[in-house]
Amino acid sequence: MPANPNDQPTILALETSSGACSAALLHQGAITQHLELAPRRQGDLLLGMLDALLKAAELKLSEVDVIAFGQGPGAFTGVRIGTAVAQGAAFGANRPLLGISSLAGLAHAGWRHYGGGEQRLFAAIDARIGEIYCGAFAVNGQGQAQPLGSETVTTPEKLTVPEIAVTHGVGNAWALYDEPLRARIDLAQAQIASTIHGEAQDIAALARWSLDQACAAELAQPVYLRDQVAAIPGSALLDSAPVAA
């Protein structure tokens, strides 16, 4: 497997932790992606997207260096489907699997939206029942994301964040909890993108920096951040609430 991003690895990636179902292929330094806003159709769409990407690139699944997937947190159904599809593909082709934080992917999507450069982003998505999944990330000019503290599930009112000036906020929780989040976070430039979601292209881009963390398919695990939650109406981006894994 390539040792660093400059070796141009071939990465097949998928992300289904939000209402967007997407698959991407990083090959010869370029990323191609298929994306559809389909909160409850990930299982129907994902395999076709992966197959189309490989056929267009004239690649076999066994020829990719790694399969990367958004491992959560996010919508339970989407995270579960994405993990299962990624594991099945990795088992079938004997390829290593690499789980990437969906919050880091969201931060990378914000980094793209705001034009690159060095950024400090607070990624927050609706977890329903008045809670959010969130994490702070520093993204450098090359798009590498580093966590600034642990990812967590909490209410906006109980949120604690690293003592940093956040340059951007991203994720649908900002549309629901803008005021309490602003009260808890030092927003240096007060730029918020509440409609941004992480995509497979973000998972593929981040995977370049973590190739040494790839593992056997049976060892890859989703991340839910909590064990149980009541399923109640909430975000339009999350197709279902997490439940016991």
N, C-alpha and C positions, 0 to 999 in steps of 0.2 A: 504494500500500500504506500502511496506517496507520503513522504515524511513531513511536508509542509505545504501551505497553500500555493507556493510558487511552482510546485511540481504539476499543477493542473490535474487534480484528481477528477475522476468521473463519479459523481454523486447523484443518486436517485433519491428524491425527497418527497415527503407528503406531509400535509398539515390539515387536520380536521377538527381542531379543538374549539373552533368558533363556527358561526353559520356559514363560513366560506369553506368549500371543499376544494383543495388544490393539490397538484402534483407538479414537480419540477425536475428538470435534468440539468445538472451542471456538467458540461462536456467540452473539452478543449478550450476552457476559459470562458465559455458563454453559457448563459442560463436560458432555458426554454421552459415555459410554464403553461399549464391548463388550469383554469380557475372557474368555479361556478358557485354562486350564492345559493346554496341548497342545504339548509340546516338539517333536514331529515333524509337526505338522499346520498350521504357519503358512501354507504355500502354499495349503492347501485352504480355510482359514478367512478369511484376511485380506481378500480382495476382497469377500466377502459382508458382512463387518463394515463396510467403508468404504461400500458401497452402501446398507446399512441405515441408517447414520447420516445420509447425505445425503438419503435419501428421507424419513426422519422429520422432518428440518428443512426439507423442501421446497426443497432447494438442488441446483443442478447443480455438478459438480466445477469447472467453469470460473468459478464464483462465489466460490470460497474465495480468500482472500488469499495463502495459502502452504500448501504441504504439508510437514510436518515429520516427521522420522523419527529413531529412535534409531540412531545411526551406529556404535555399538560403543564400546569393546570388549565382547566377550561370545562366545557360542557362534557359531562360524564360520557354520554353516548358517543360523541365525536372522538374523545380521547380513546375510548375503548375500541372503537372501530379502527381508528388509525393505527393503534398498537397491534391489533390482531392482523391487519392487512400487512403491515411492515414485517411482523414476525413470520407470517406465512410466506411472503416473498423471500425473506432471508433464508428460511429453512429450505425452501424449494431450490434455490440457486446456490446454496452454501456460501452466502455472503455475510459479512459482518454487519451488525446493526448498531446504529448510533442514535440515542435519544437526545434531543435538544429541547431545552426549556421553551415552552410556548410563550412565556412572558418575555424571554430574551428575543424570541422571534418577533414579538410585537414591538419591542424596543427597536429592533433592526428595521422593521417596517417604518416606524416613526423617523428613524435616522434617514432612510431613503426619502421619505416625504419632505423632510426639512432640508434636503440638499447635501447631506454628507457633512464632512468635517468632524471635529470633536464635539460630542454632545453628551449631556447627562440627562437621561430620560427616566421618568417615573411611569411605568406601565401598570395599568389597573383595569381589570375587567369585572363585570358584574358576576357575583357568585350567588346571587339571590338571597332571600331572607335577610336583607339589609346588610349583607357582607360583600367584600371584594377580595379577589385574588390580586396580589400586587408585588412589585419589586422594583428597585432602582438599579439602573445600569449606566455604566460609562461606555460609550461607543467611540472608538478612535477613528481617525481619518480613513483607515482601511476597512472599516466596518466590523471590526472585532469588538464584541460586547463582553464586558466584565461586570459581574454583579457587584453592587455596592451594598452588601448586607444580604440577609436571607430573604427568600420569597416567603410570603405568608398569606393567610386568610384571616381577615379581621373586619370589624366595622370601621367605617371612615372616621368615626369619632374617637376610636381607640388606636388609630394608626400612629405608629412611631416610625420615623425615617432617619436615615443617616444625616448627619449635620453637613449637608452639601447644598449648594445652590443648584436646583434642578432647572435645566434650560427648557425642557419640553415635557408636557404630559401627553400620554397617548393611551387610547383604549376606551371602551364604551362606558366604563364606570364614571368617567368625567362628565358624561351627559346626565347621569343620575345623581351624582354626588359632588358637583362642582364646588359648591360653597364649603362643605366640610373638608374637602380635600385641599382646597386653597388655604384653609385655615391651619392645616397641619404641615404644609409643604412650602419650603422657600422657593418660590418660582422666580428665577432671576429675570426671565424674559416673558413669562406668562403666556407662552404659546401652547395651545391645547388642540389636539386632533382627536376628537372623541369617536369619529367614524372609521378610524384606521384599525385594521386587524392584521395579524401575522399571516403570512402566506408561505407556501412551500419554497418559494425562491429565497425567503429569509432563512428558513431552516437549512437549505443547501448552502447558502453563503456562510452561515455560522459554522456549519459542519466542517468546512475547510480548516478551521482553527482547532478542531478537536478530534482529528482522525485517530490519534493515539488512545482515545477513550472508547473506540468502537469495541463491541463485545459480541459474543455468540448470541444468536437470536433468543435462546431460552433465558438468557440473563437480563435482557432488556425489560424495563418496568415502566409503566405509566406513572405519572405523578398527579395525585388528586389533592394533596395538602390537607384534606380532612376526610373522615371516614363516612360521614352520613350527613345528609341535608334533606329537608322537606322539599318536595317538588311543588312549587307554587309559581304563578305567573310572574314573569320578570322580563329580562332583557330580550330584545328581538334578535340579538346576535347569538345567544346561547340556546341550543335546541333542547337541552334538558339539564336538570340540576344533578350534581354528583351525588352518588349514593355509596353504600358500602362496597369497597372493592372486592 
